[in-house]
Amino acid sequence: MTHILPTPPDISLYKEDEIPPHLREVAILTGYRSPSSSVKDCALSVFVATNETLNFWTHFIPTFYFVYQFLMFWDVLKVITDSYYWPLVGYMFTISLYPLISALAHTFCSTSDMARHVWFFLDYGGLSLYGYGAGLLIKAYAFPEELQGTIFGNFYLEILVFLTITCSVSACFSRFLISLCWIKIFRLGAFALPWLWDSIPVIYRLNYSSDLSPAAAEHYNLQFFFSFCIGFFYASHLPERLAPGKFDFLGNSHQLLHISGILATHHQMNAAIIDMKKRRELMENKYPLPEYWSVHIFLLVFFSIFVTIVIFILWARHYENNREDSKREK
């Protein structure tokens, strides 16, 4: 890849032992940008070979795909006047947002340690909002009839709101932990718990419901397959652990994680759209979702995540100032 995308002279790359320890990635030995890169250099770096280049493109390109799908639904469906489609609108907004924020975070995180904190707080916030959007989609179109009216069904979205906000806090807090093990636990748990809660209704339908079409079932199964791939690549750091330095630019676990995440979202979207069309009469007439979940609660979750990010930005500023003071004293 370094031969295909030659690094221009004005963008210097560094080896693992040339950058601070907290910026090093497991088994990634080369291709690091300067920790104090300019905004211009960060923007240009997406067109050359660094260890972040494909992390950018594997989320930036899919952003346009999801935005295109969003605009297609907006144009074809009467989403403004028909509240049945509002959960889809909320969901499509989140899946257009999270890959874009991720792409920008991987691009501009090298301007400073503080910028790195801010961008990845935003990244975690986008993923957390997606967790709520996915649950909203499932509750509106894919929730099993057998679980409607149960305690689980009655409090499904309320608990999801709690998980979304608390797990956003957990993910942001993980940036201040030292131990890689605890970082993994807090960060993986922050996204695994909402995902698991979102998925329970779908798992139930795949195993016990008779109204699931084969096409939707295929998409849901593929969604679960790629979701497990996300967890595997995040936790294992494979394949680069097996050959450190060989996957610095192409084929490392984070790039594979990005691709798996996009494919999981793609199949989730398609499965839910099939359910949305097939189950409209049932869900709209018998189990309508109150409009406030798609509007007021969605905005509440968005605002809560925003406030969480602001609080952690202030904390990060204090944290970085203290770290700089400690360096001067030494």
C-alpha positions in Angstrom: 0.0 0.0 0.0 2.9 2.4 0.7 3.9 2.0 -3.0 0.4 2.7 -4.2 -0.1 5.8 -2.0 3.3 7.3 -1.6 3.7 9.5 1.4 4.7 13.1 0.3 7.7 14.6 1.9 5.8 17.2 4.0 3.8 14.5 5.9 6.2 12.7 8.2 5.4 9.3 9.6 6.7 7.8 12.8 7.5 4.4 14.2 5.9 3.1 17.4 9.0 3.9 19.6 8.9 7.5 18.3 5.5 8.5 19.7 4.1 8.7 23.2 3.0 5.3 24.7 -0.6 6.4 25.1 -0.9 6.9 21.3 0.4 3.5 20.3 -1.9 0.8 19.0 -1.5 -2.9 19.7 0.9 -4.5 17.2 0.9 -1.5 14.9 4.5 -0.5 14.5 4.7 2.1 11.8 2.7 4.7 9.9 1.9 7.0 12.8 1.3 10.7 12.1 2.8 13.4 14.3 0.9 13.9 17.6 0.9 17.6 16.8 -0.1 17.5 13.1 -1.7 20.6 11.6 -5.3 20.4 10.4 -4.1 20.7 6.9 -1.7 17.7 7.3 -4.4 15.6 8.9 -6.8 16.4 5.9 -4.1 15.5 3.4 -3.1 12.4 5.2 -6.3 10.6 4.1 -4.9 10.5 0.6 -1.6 9.0 1.6 -0.5 5.8 3.3 -0.7 6.1 7.1 -2.1 3.6 9.6 -5.3 5.7 9.8 -6.0 6.1 6.1 -8.3 3.1 5.7 -9.9 3.8 9.1 -11.1 7.0 7.4 -12.2 5.6 4.1 -14.0 2.5 5.6 -16.4 4.9 7.3 -16.4 7.9 5.1 -17.5 6.2 1.9 -20.4 4.3 3.7 -21.6 7.6 5.0 -22.6 8.6 1.5 -24.4 5.3 1.0 -26.5 5.7 4.2 -27.2 9.4 3.4 -28.3 8.3 -0.1 -30.6 5.7 1.4 -31.9 8.3 3.8 -32.7 10.8 1.0 -34.4 8.0 -1.0 -36.7 7.1 1.8 -37.4 10.8 2.5 -38.3 11.3 -1.2 -40.4 8.2 -1.7 -42.2 7.9 1.7 -44.3 10.7 3.2 -42.2 10.8 6.3 -43.3 14.3 7.4 -47.0 13.6 7.4 -46.9 9.9 8.3 -45.6 9.3 11.8 -45.3 5.5 11.2 -42.0 6.3 9.4 -40.6 8.6 12.1 -38.6 5.8 13.8 -37.0 5.0 10.5 -36.1 8.7 10.1 -34.5 8.7 13.5 -32.6 5.5 12.8 -31.4 6.7 9.3 -30.1 9.9 10.9 -28.0 7.9 13.4 -26.5 5.5 10.8 -25.6 8.5 8.6 -24.0 10.3 11.6 -21.9 7.7 13.4 -19.7 6.7 10.4 -19.1 10.3 9.5 -18.1 11.3 13.0 -15.8 8.2 13.2 -14.2 9.1 9.9 -13.5 12.7 11.0 -12.2 11.4 14.4 -9.7 9.2 12.7 -8.6 12.1 10.5 -8.2 14.9 13.0 -7.3 13.1 16.2 -3.6 13.7 15.6 -3.7 17.5 16.0 -3.2 17.3 19.8 -4.0 15.1 22.8 -6.9 17.3 23.6 -8.3 17.1 20.1 -8.0 13.3 20.3 -10.2 13.3 23.4 -12.8 15.6 21.9 -13.0 13.7 18.6 -13.4 10.3 20.2 -15.9 11.6 22.7 -17.9 12.6 19.7 -17.3 9.2 18.1 -18.6 7.4 21.2 -21.6 9.8 21.3 -22.5 9.0 17.7 -22.3 5.2 18.4 -24.4 5.7 21.6 -27.1 7.6 19.7 -27.1 4.9 17.1 -27.8 2.4 19.9 -31.0 4.3 20.7 -31.9 4.7 17.0 -31.6 0.9 16.4 -33.8 0.1 19.4 -36.4 2.6 18.3 -36.4 0.9 14.9 -36.9 -2.5 16.4 -39.6 -1.4 18.7 -41.5 0.2 15.9 -41.3 -2.5 13.3 -39.6 -5.7 14.5 -40.8 -6.2 18.0 -42.3 -9.7 18.5 -46.1 -9.8 19.1 -45.6 -12.3 21.9 -43.6 -9.8 24.0 -46.0 -6.9 23.5 -47.6 -6.1 26.8 -45.0 -7.9 28.9 -42.8 -6.1 31.4 -39.9 -6.4 28.9 -42.1 -4.9 26.1 -43.5 -2.1 28.3 -40.1 -0.9 29.5 -38.0 -1.8 26.5 -37.4 1.8 25.4 -37.1 3.2 28.9 -34.3 0.9 29.8 -32.7 1.5 26.4 -32.6 5.2 27.1 -30.9 4.5 30.5 -28.4 2.2 28.8 -27.7 4.6 26.0 -26.8 7.5 28.3 -24.9 5.5 31.0 -22.9 3.6 28.4 -22.0 6.9 26.7 -20.6 7.9 30.0 -18.7 4.6 30.3 -17.1 4.9 26.9 -16.0 8.5 27.5 -14.6 7.5 31.0 -12.6 4.8 29.4 -10.3 7.4 27.9 -8.9 8.2 31.4 -8.0 4.6 32.3 -4.5 3.3 32.2 -4.9 -0.5 32.0 -5.6 -1.8 28.5 -7.8 -4.5 30.1 -10.0 -2.0 31.9 -10.2 0.2 28.8 -11.5 -2.8 26.8 -14.0 -3.8 29.5 -15.5 -0.3 29.8 -15.5 0.5 26.1 -16.6 -2.9 24.9 -19.3 -3.0 27.6 -20.4 0.5 26.7 -21.5 -0.7 23.2 -22.2 -4.3 23.9 -24.9 -3.7 26.5 -27.1 -1.5 24.3 -26.5 -3.8 21.4 -27.5 -6.8 23.4 -30.7 -5.1 24.7 -31.6 -4.0 21.2 -31.1 -7.5 19.9 -33.2 -9.5 22.4 -36.5 -8.9 20.4 -34.9 -10.0 17.2 -33.3 -13.0 18.7 -36.7 -14.0 20.1 -38.3 -13.6 16.7 -35.6 -15.6 14.9 -36.2 -18.5 17.3 -39.9 -18.4 18.3 -42.0 -16.2 16.0 -43.8 -17.4 12.8 -44.3 -14.0 11.2 -40.6 -13.4 10.2 -40.1 -13.6 6.5 -37.1 -15.6 5.1 -35.7 -12.4 3.6 -35.7 -10.5 6.8 -34.4 -13.5 8.8 -31.4 -13.8 6.4 -30.6 -10.1 6.9 -30.9 -10.4 10.7 -28.7 -13.5 10.7 -26.0 -11.7 8.7 -26.3 -8.7 11.0 -25.6 -10.9 14.0 -22.7 -12.5 12.2 -21.0 -9.2 11.4 -21.8 -7.9 14.9 -19.9 -10.8 16.4 -17.1 -10.0 14.0 -17.0 -6.5 15.5 -16.5 -7.9 19.0 -14.0 -10.4 17.9 -11.7 -7.9 16.0 -12.0 -5.4 18.8 -11.1 -7.8 21.6 -8.5 -9.9 19.7 -6.5 -7.4 17.7 -6.1 -10.1 15.1 -4.5 -10.5 12.6 -1.9 -7.9 13.5 -1.1 -9.7 16.8 0.1 -12.7 14.8 2.5 -10.6 12.7 3.2 -7.2 14.3 4.0 -4.6 11.7 2.7 -6.5 8.7 -0.9 -5.0 8.9 0.0 -1.5 9.8 -1.5 0.0 6.6 -3.9 -2.7 5.3 -5.9 -5.5 6.9 -5.6 -4.7 10.6 -8.4 -5.4 13.1 -9.7 -1.9 13.3 -10.2 -1.7 9.6 -12.0 -5.1 9.6 -14.0 -3.9 12.6 -15.2 -0.8 10.6 -16.2 -3.0 7.6 -18.0 -5.5 9.8 -19.9 -2.6 11.5 -21.0 -1.1 8.3 -22.2 -4.5 6.9 -24.0 -5.2 10.2 -25.8 -1.9 10.0 -26.6 -2.5 6.3 -28.3 -5.8 7.0 -30.1 -4.4 10.1 -31.5 -1.6 8.0 -32.7 -3.9 5.2 -34.2 -6.4 7.6 -36.1 -3.7 9.5 -37.4 -2.2 6.3 -38.8 -5.5 5.2 -40.6 -5.8 8.6 -41.7 -2.1 8.3 -43.5 -2.9 5.1 -44.8 -6.3 5.9 -46.0 -5.6 9.5 -47.5 -2.2 9.0 -51.1 -3.1 9.6 -50.2 -5.1 12.7 -47.8 -2.6 14.3 -49.7 0.6 13.3 -53.2 -0.6 14.3 -52.5 -2.9 17.3 -49.1 -1.7 18.7 -48.6 1.9 17.6 -45.4 3.5 18.9 -46.2 6.9 20.6 -44.8 9.7 18.5 -42.8 11.2 21.4 -40.3 8.3 21.3 -39.3 9.4 17.8 -39.2 13.1 18.5 -39.1 14.3 22.2 -37.2 11.3 23.7 -34.9 11.1 20.7 -34.0 14.8 21.2 -33.7 14.2 25.0 -31.2 11.4 24.4 -29.3 13.5 21.8 -29.1 16.4 24.3 -28.1 14.1 27.2 -25.2 12.7 25.1 -24.2 16.2 24.1 -24.1 17.3 27.8 -22.1 14.2 28.6 -19.5 15.0 26.0 -19.2 18.6 27.2 -18.6 17.4 30.8 -15.9 15.0 29.6 -14.3 17.7 27.4 -13.9 19.9 30.5 -12.6 16.9 32.5 -10.1 16.1 29.7 -8.9 19.7 29.6 -8.2 19.5 33.4 -6.6 16.1 32.9 -4.3 17.3 30.1 -3.3 20.5 32.0 -2.4 18.4 35.1 -0.3 16.1 32.9 1.5 19.0 31.3 2.2 20.4 34.8 3.6 17.1 35.9 5.9 17.0 32.9 7.3 20.5 33.7 7.9 19.5 37.3 10.0 16.5 36.2 
